[in-house]
Amino acid sequence: MKSGWKWIGIAVVVFLLAACSEQPKPEDTFVSYVDAWESGSYEKMYKLLSEQDKEGMPEEEFIEFYQSNYEEMAMDNLKVTYELPEEEQEYDKESTPSFDFSASMESVGGEIRFDQAANLIYEEGEDSDRWAIEWSPALLFPEMEKGDVVSTEQSDPERGEIFDANGKGLAVNAPVIEIGVVPGDIKNEQKLKESLSEVLGLSVEDIEAEINQSWVKDDFFVPIAKVTEDDQKRLNALSDKSFPAGVQKKPSEGRIYPLGAAAAHLTGYVGFITAEELEEREGQIYTTTSRIGKTGLEQVFEEQLRGVPGVNVLISKESEEPQNIVLAKKPVQDGEDVTLTIESTIQRTVFNQMKKESGAASAINPSTGEVKALVSTPSYDPNELSLGLGSDGTTRNKFNKTYSPGSTFKPITASIGLETGAITPGEELTINGREYRADAGYKVVRVPGAAVDNQVDVRDALVRSDNIFFARKAVQIGAETLLEESKQFGFGEELPFAYPFQSSQVAKEGTIESEALLAATGYGQGQVLMSPLHLAMTYTPFVTGGTLLKPTLLADEETSQAWHEQVISAETADFITKQLQAVVKDPEGTAHEPVEGLSLAGKTGTAQVQGDGEELQENGWFIGWDTSNKDLLVSMMFENTEGGSHDVVPKVKNVFKKLQ
């Protein structure tokens, strides 16, 4: 019996020791709380709170407290570090152990760090006892008390401005007048809305939508639109004694485009961000009230111009005199200015020659590759869109699209022919009449002015723009050679330029599949497509002595950069230049009539293209440059012209005259 009691005693001791070892430890609760906190498991955190704290805050409220505050500040990468006692501690039921910890996290305002301590209490339960967290809002941030919330304040950066090569503004932040209404001052609301609609160009419904916003009160100023300080017509109308009561004017700032319609497609404009744009930029620096570049350079350089908003992460306290405690502060970074190679005078001059037409143009310095103007017509007023005034909206940008270049492509064919030996200066082709019928079955027609001679060399063909000569020479060059050599002129590549352009092509699929198509390619028809800017760049070898220049738009870019080195010889460049001078000087030249005081070289082009209907339409081209100063080349195209290139030639010449 004694030995039996002995074994029972040992078992009891073992059981008691095991029971002691399974007693809850405050360290375990603390560690579990931190793990749940770091992983965002707020339900698990809540389970570790003391019963008294749970009574004061239901689980849903606790979870919402963490989620809403962290979402407001865009919390990320939470890390909590701590050191537990190295030696095992003994606690009685009356103990209130405390564990120090350090927390760090990323927020929209930058990194937040703080030190805090978690206190625990011992709770006895019906089934088991436990150590529980004594919780208060201070465990989120030490400065927080009941009723406090995390909030953020954003200060918008000043948008960077866009300047031309001479420091003149193309897109600037300028003082404007904000037009609005004070609802309590309105005497006749319907009449006021109709009057504002007439002056500002907005619909009555648009004005009603602004006045009827949920935040509007009788004594609030409700912004409707902005006008420039020199918009005397609108300002005088609004100030007239007969204008209905309720309108107020306040000084403000707006995005202004000094060249207006003359550079609209180049500069683009800014406007309020749409829901779709905001969704596309989720996680970036935009809010529902942000303004964003919609088109043009405003869109292309949005990231650079926009800047970075300043953000304060705050604890907003409930009190009679509200006060905030700053947790993190990110200073505002204003947008960067952009300076271009564009010159306002040239941009405006080119536009003024084109504004009554539908077309596109580019102007460059052919010695450096600097782009001086990019124009598309018809245009629109970007100021009206930027300032929230009534507008018919934008028009299609044409200057970065591609078109059939017609005979302006012939100097490229001539250059390739001279370099490959298919064309020899002075060597003549016999061409009888206006039509040529090839053995392959296709027909080529000359313009009447080209059919003055039956013996035609390359000079005659360029001066008179002879389709038959270049069709036959293209066949002699061969499809494979023509395609390969055209790559030296930038075909088949993206234009290396800051503003996005459609890529030019010689053939759709990179192959010329028939002799008829090859012949048409030789005189710039077929499947050849070029933008006015790329066409301008392909003429730079005639100025540089053979090197195709890279176009530059930004003033800080290196100029005179080679896009392709020595695409033609200096001899070929000189020869082509002399023939293109004759296009203007020679009485038989298609652009005859020199400009007094200027030495111009150029090439005309008339391209037949498919119009909106079944009928073909003619696009007219002229590209010309000053061979004396070699600092300006203009490439211009008009759509659906009655006179083809003859409508364009005087417009380009006028540009040079005006800029003399």
Rosetta blueprint (number, residue, H / E / L):
1 M L
2 K H
3 S H
4 G H
5 W H
6 K H
7 W H
8 I H
9 G H
10 I H
11 A H
12 V H
13 V H
14 V H
15 F H
16 L H
17 L H
18 A H
19 A H
20 C H
21 S H
22 E L
23 Q L
24 P L
25 K L
26 P H
27 E H
28 D H
29 T H
30 F H
31 V H
32 S H
33 Y H
34 V H
35 D H
36 A H
37 W H
38 E H
39 S H
40 G L
41 S L
42 Y H
43 E H
44 K H
45 M H
46 Y H
47 K H
48 L L
49 L E
50 S L
51 E H
52 Q H
53 D H
54 K H
55 E H
56 G H
57 M L
58 P L
59 E H
60 E H
61 E H
62 F H
63 I H
64 E H
65 F H
66 Y H
67 Q H
68 S H
69 N H
70 Y H
71 E H
72 E H
73 M H
74 A L
75 M L
76 D E
77 N E
78 L E
79 K E
80 V E
81 T E
82 Y E
83 E L
84 L L
85 P L
86 E L
87 E L
88 E L
89 Q L
90 E L
91 Y L
92 D L
93 K L
94 E L
95 S L
96 T L
97 P L
98 S E
99 F E
100 D E
101 F E
102 S E
103 A E
104 S E
105 M E
106 E E
107 S E
108 V L
109 G L
110 G E
111 E E
112 I E
113 R E
114 F E
115 D E
116 Q E
117 A E
118 A E
119 N E
120 L E
121 I E
122 Y E
123 E E
124 E L
125 G L
126 E L
127 D L
128 S L
129 D L
130 R E
131 W E
132 A E
133 I E
134 E E
135 W L
136 S L
137 P H
138 A H
139 L H
140 L L
141 F L
142 P L
143 E L
144 M L
145 E L
146 K L
147 G L
148 D L
149 V E
150 V E
151 S E
152 T E
153 E E
154 Q E
155 S E
156 D L
157 P L
158 E L
159 R L
160 G L
161 E L
162 I E
163 F E
164 D L
165 A L
166 N L
167 G L
168 K L
169 G E
170 L E
171 A E
172 V E
173 N E
174 A E
175 P E
176 V E
177 I E
178 E E
179 I E
180 G E
181 V E
182 V L
183 P H
184 G H
185 D H
186 I L
187 K L
188 N L
189 E H
190 Q H
191 K H
192 L H
193 K H
194 E H
195 S H
196 L H
197 S H
198 E H
199 V H
200 L H
201 G L
202 L L
203 S L
204 V H
205 E H
206 D H
207 I H
208 E H
209 A H
210 E H
211 I H
212 N L
213 Q L
214 S L
215 W L
216 V L
217 K L
218 D L
219 D L
220 F L
221 F L
222 V E
223 P E
224 I E
225 A E
226 K E
227 V E
228 T E
229 E L
230 D L
231 D L
232 Q H
233 K H
234 R H
235 L H
236 N H
237 A H
238 L H
239 S H
240 D L
241 K L
242 S L
243 F L
244 P L
245 A L
246 G L
247 V E
248 Q E
249 K E
250 K E
251 P E
252 S E
253 E E
254 G E
255 R E
256 I E
257 Y L
258 P L
259 L L
260 G H
261 A H
262 A H
263 A H
264 A H
265 H H
266 L H
267 T H
268 G L
269 Y L
270 V E
271 G E
272 F E
273 I L
274 T L
275 A H
276 E H
277 E H
278 L H
279 E H
280 E H
281 R L
282 E L
283 G L
284 Q L
285 I L
286 Y L
287 T L
288 T L
289 T L
290 S L
291 R E
292 I E
293 G E
294 K L
295 T L
296 G H
297 L H
298 E H
299 Q H
300 V H
301 F L
302 E H
303 E H
304 Q H
305 L H
306 R H
307 G L
308 V E
309 P L
310 G E
311 V E
312 N E
313 V E
314 L E
315 I E
316 S E
317 K E
318 E L
319 S L
320 E L
321 E L
322 P L
323 Q E
324 N E
325 I E
326 V E
327 L E
328 A E
329 K E
330 K E
331 P L
332 V L
333 Q E
334 D L
335 G L
336 E L
337 D L
338 V E
339 T E
340 L E
341 T L
342 I L
343 E L
344 S H
345 T H
346 I H
347 Q H
348 R H
349 T H
350 V H
351 F H
352 N H
353 Q H
354 M H
355 K L
356 K L
357 E L
358 S L
359 G E
360 A E
361 A E
362 S E
363 A E
364 I E
365 N L
366 P L
367 S L
368 T L
369 G L
370 E E
371 V E
372 K E
373 A E
374 L E
375 V E
376 S E
377 T E
378 P L
379 S L
380 Y L
381 D L
382 P H
383 N H
384 E H
385 L H
386 S H
387 L L
388 G L
389 L L
390 G L
391 S L
392 D L
393 G L
394 T L
395 T L
396 R L
397 N L
398 K L
399 F L
400 N L
401 K L
402 T L
403 Y E
404 S L
405 P L
406 G H
407 S H
408 T H
409 F H
410 K H
411 P H
412 I H
413 T H
414 A H
415 S H
416 I H
417 G H
418 L H
419 E H
420 T H
421 G L
422 A L
423 I L
424 T L
425 P L
426 G L
427 E L
428 E L
429 L E
430 T E
431 I L
432 N L
433 G L
434 R L
435 E E
436 Y E
437 R E
438 A L
439 D L
440 A L
441 G L
442 Y L
443 K E
444 V E
445 V E
446 R L
447 V L
448 P H
449 G H
450 A H
451 A L
452 V L
453 D L
454 N L
455 Q E
456 V E
457 D L
458 V H
459 R H
460 D H
461 A H
462 L H
463 V H
464 R H
465 S L
466 D L
467 N H
468 I H
469 F H
470 F H
471 A H
472 R H
473 K H
474 A H
475 V H
476 Q H
477 I H
478 G L
479 A H
480 E H
481 T H
482 L H
483 L H
484 E H
485 E H
486 S H
487 K H
488 Q H
489 F H
490 G L
491 F L
492 G L
493 E L
494 E L
495 L L
496 P L
497 F L
498 A L
499 Y L
500 P L
501 F L
502 Q L
503 S L
504 S L
505 Q E
506 V L
507 A L
508 K L
509 E L
510 G L
511 T L
512 I L
513 E L
514 S L
515 E H
516 A H
517 L H
518 L H
519 A H
520 A H
521 T H
522 G H
523 Y L
524 G L
525 Q L
526 G L
527 Q L
528 V L
529 L E
530 M E
531 S L
532 P H
533 L H
534 H H
535 L H
536 A H
537 M H
538 T H
539 Y L
540 T H
541 P H
542 F H
543 V H
544 T H
545 G L
546 G L
547 T L
548 L E
549 L E
550 K L
551 P L
552 T E
553 L L
554 L E
555 A L
556 D L
557 E L
558 E L
559 T L
560 S L
561 Q L
562 A E
563 W E
564 H E
565 E L
566 Q L
567 V L
568 I L
569 S L
570 A H
571 E H
572 T H
573 A H
574 D H
575 F H
576 I H
577 T H
578 K H
579 Q H
580 L H
581 Q H
582 A H
583 V H
584 V H
585 K H
586 D L
587 P L
588 E L
589 G L
590 T L
591 A L
592 H L
593 E L
594 P L
595 V L
596 E L
597 G L
598 L L
599 S L
600 L E
601 A E
602 G E
603 K E
604 T E
605 G E
606 T E
607 A E
608 Q E
609 V E
610 Q E
611 G L
612 D L
613 G L
614 E L
615 E L
616 L E
617 Q E
618 E E
619 N E
620 G E
621 W E
622 F E
623 I E
624 G E
625 W E
626 D E
627 T L
628 S L
629 N L
630 K L
631 D L
632 L L
633 L E
634 V E
635 S E
636 M E
637 M E
638 F E
639 E L
640 N L
641 T L
642 E L
643 G L
644 G H
645 S H
646 H H
647 D H
648 V L
649 V H
650 P H
651 K H
652 V H
653 K H
654 N H
655 V H
656 F H
657 K H
658 K H
659 L L
660 Q L
